[in-house]
Amino acid sequence: MNRASTPDTIELELKLGLRDCDPSRVSDALYSVLGRMIPRHTAVLQNVYFDYKGLLHRAGVAIRTRSVNGSHEMTVKMREPDEGGLSQRREWNFPIDTPSLDYARLEGLDLPVSVVSVIQARLLEVVFENAFERTDWRITEENCDVMMSLDLGSVQVGGRESQVSELELELLSGDVEQLISLGGKVSECLPAFMAVISKAERGDRLIRNANPMDDPIPVTQEHWLYRLSRALDPLSGPAPDEAIRALQAVGDHEAIACYDDGLKRGDLPKGLARWMIMQSLESMNAAS
């Protein structure tokens, strides 16, 4: 999610995967949580992603251009291999005149050496494009300013396609605990799960025809939680049997009792997203 911002910010957000949700349903969820209607704005976004033989993706870097209503920007993000719960990423945004890369700007960024070499050699190429409809809600509460965005569309590579149905909540300013609380409350009102697959990863997996369920079996509870998220994602089918396996591997017996039956039916049980977010935050705090 982008602010109309300057270079070298830190993007701090929660991301939920949704099923069968449109802007009106999300507005209703917000009304249930806040007790008031929040105005919304919808626009169509065109994105173009760049890479060189998968090197940027492996280095945790995403470079894209975005066009909205005749305006263009270039965005660079530094990501972690797995982003669950609350993701924090370095991000640079630059206005550009046309949807083409501004190499002079890219050369001035603090990026991995391998990526810098590709940029200096002008080797970046278009690897995939996507278009989606984004609806924004600006939510201002005491000590918390949040931009919430619903993205609906798809990523397409050749003849392969992956649907996008994501709700992102970005903290613009204020208390991160309130962002987490708001995200948890909204998730209770919608069929949701904690999402970990970015649009960049979605495109990379389509390019490689790589089903997330073919990844190596996790060895930690945290990575089983991320596997649960990927099993619930449409990129994996979704895969209810693998979701149940991952839930059980996380080892939270209360959560198994609450969510196992719903997952077996292929549902997204109420409370699942909030539990996943809290589990992920606990893992992040334990590791810090």
N, C-alpha and C positions, 0 to 999 in steps of 0.2 A: 504494500500500500504506500502511496507516495504523498508526502506533503508538498505544498507548492514551495519547496524549501531550498535551502542552500546546501553546498557540499558538506560531506563528512558529518552527517547526523547519525544518531543511533536510533534505529527503528525498533520500537518495543510494542509487540502485539500478541494477541491471542487469535488463533484461527480455528474455526469450526467447519467440519464438513456437514452439509445438510442434504436431506432428501425431500423432494416434493414440496419445496418452499418457493414462494414468489414474494415480491416486495410487500404486498398487502399482508401476507401472513407474518412477515418479520415486523412490520409496523404494529400489528396486533400484539405480537409478543412484547415489543417495547412498551406499548400502552399498559399491558398487564403488569410489567415490572415497575414502570415509572409513574403510572397513573395520569399520564398526559400524552397527547399526540406529538410526535416529533416530525417536523417537515422532512421530506425526502427529495432527492434530486437524482435523476437517472441520465446516463450518457453511454454511448457506445465507444469502447476503447479498442484500438488496433495495436497489437504488440508484435515486434519483430525481435527474435533472440539470435545472438551471435555466439559462435564458438569456433574452435579449430581442432578437429579430430577428437572432440570430447575433453580436451585438456582443461578448459576453463571449468567445466562441470566437476571434474576430478579435483581441481584445486579449490572448489568451494566458491567460485566466482560466477556471477550471472551478469551479463551485459545485454541490455535491450534498449530499443527505442519504442516510444509510445506516441500515438497520435490520437487526439481528441478534438473534434470540432475545428480542424484545421490548424491546431497548435501541436507542437512536437516537443518531446523531451527525451533525454538520454539518461538512463539509470544504471548504476553499477551497485551490486550488492555482494557482500561477503557473508556467506552462510556457514553454519555448522553442518556436519554430515547428517545429523538427525536433529530436527527442531520439534520439540514437543512442549506442551504447556505454553509457557511464556517464552517467545523467541526474541532474542536480541541480536541485531545484525547491524554492521556498519553499512551505511548507504550514502551514495552521492547522487544528486539529481541536477541536471543541467538543461536549461532551455536550449533548443537548437532550431535552426531555421527550416530544415528539411529532415525527413526521417532517415538520415544517414549518420554514420558514426563521426564524432568529432575526435579524431585521433590526438590532437593537441591537448585536449582535456584529459583523455585517457592516460597519456604519458605522464601527467602530473600527479597521478594517484599512487598511494602506497599499497601496491598489490604484490602478490607472490612473484618471485623472480621469473618463474616459468611463464606466467601470464604477461609480464612486462616484455619479455622477449618476443612473444607472439604479437603484441601490440606494436612494438617497434618495427617488426618486419612486415606490418600491415597484412597479416594472414587471417584476420577474422573474417568469417563468412556467415551468411544467413543459414541457420540450421532448422528453424521452424517459426511459424507465425500462429497467432491466435487472435480471435476477436470475441469479446464478451460484453454483456450489458452490466454496467456497474451502477448500483443504487447506493447513495450515501445518506447517512443520518449523522448530523453533528449533535452530540450529546454533551451538554454542559451542566455539571453538577458541582456542588461545593467541593473544592480541592481536586477536581477531576474534569478534564476536557478530553473527550474521546471522539474519534471518527470511526463510525461503524459502516462497513461496506459489504454489500451482497454482490458477488460476482456470479453471473450465470452465462454459460457459453460452452466452448469446447476448445481443446488443443488438437490440431490436426497435423499429421505428418504422413505424406503419401496417401495411402488408402486407409490408414489407421487413425482412430479418433478416440479421445478421452474427454468425457463430460466434466465440466467445471461447475460446482455448486458449493461455493465457499462463503462463509461469513467471517470477516476479519474485523477485529476491534483493535485500533491503534491508539496508544496513549500519546496525545499531543502535549499535555502538560498535567502535572498534578501527581496524585498518589497512586502508585502501581497497585496497591491492595484494593483500591476501589475499582480499577480496571478488571482485576481478577473477579471481584464480587459481581460486577455488572455482567461479565461474560458468563459466569456460572448461572446467574438468575435467568438470563436470556436463553441459555441452552436448555433450561428446564421446560421452556415453553415450546420447543421445537424438536423435531426428530434430528438429533445431532450427535456427532462424535468429535473428539479432538483430532484435528487434521494435521498431518505432518508432511504430506506430499505437496511441494511447491509446484508452480506452473513450469518452472525450469526443469525440475525433476520429471514432471509428467511428459514434457517434450523429449527429454533425453531417453526415457524408457520407451517411448514410442519409436524413436529412432533405432534403438537397439532391440526392439520387440522383446523387452525384458519385463516379465510379469513379476511384481513384488513378491509373490509367493514362491518364486524360484530362488530368492535370495538365501544365503546361508542361514541355518537355524540359529536364533539368538542364544547367547550364553548368560545374559543378565536379565533381571526383571525389567529394567528400564527399556532394553531393546525388545523384550517381549511386548511391552506396552506399545512401542512404536509399530511392531508387527501387527498388533491388534488393530491399530489405526489403518494400516495399509490393507488389512484384510477386509475392512469395512468400506474402503474406497472403491468407487466404480472401476478404477483401473485394474483391480483384482477380480472383478466379476459383479458384485463383491463375492467373498468366499466365507459363508457362515461357519463351515466346519473349522476353517483355519482361525476364524475369530474366536470360536469357543476354545480351541486349543491354546491360543495365546492368552485368553482371559484366565484359564486355569493355570497356565504357567506363571502368570504374575503372582499367583498364590494368595490373593486376598479372598478369604473364604466368604466374608460377608458380601463382597461384590459378586462372587460366583453365584451365591444364593439369589441375589437381586436380578442379575442380568442374563444368566445362563439360558433360561427358557425363552426369553425374548430374542436372543441372538440365534437360537436354534430355529425360530420361526422366520429369521431373516429381518427382524425388526431392529430399530434403534430405541432401546428402552429409555424411559424417562430417567434422568439422573446420570446416565452413562457418561455423557460428555464432561459433566462437572467432576465426576469421579476420576476420569482419565486425566483431566487437567491437574487436579490436586495430587494424584500419584506422580505425575511428571514433575511437578514443582518440588515435591518431597525428594525425588531423586536428584534434581538439580541442586537443592540446598545441601543434601548429604555429600555431594561431590565437591562443593565449594569450600 
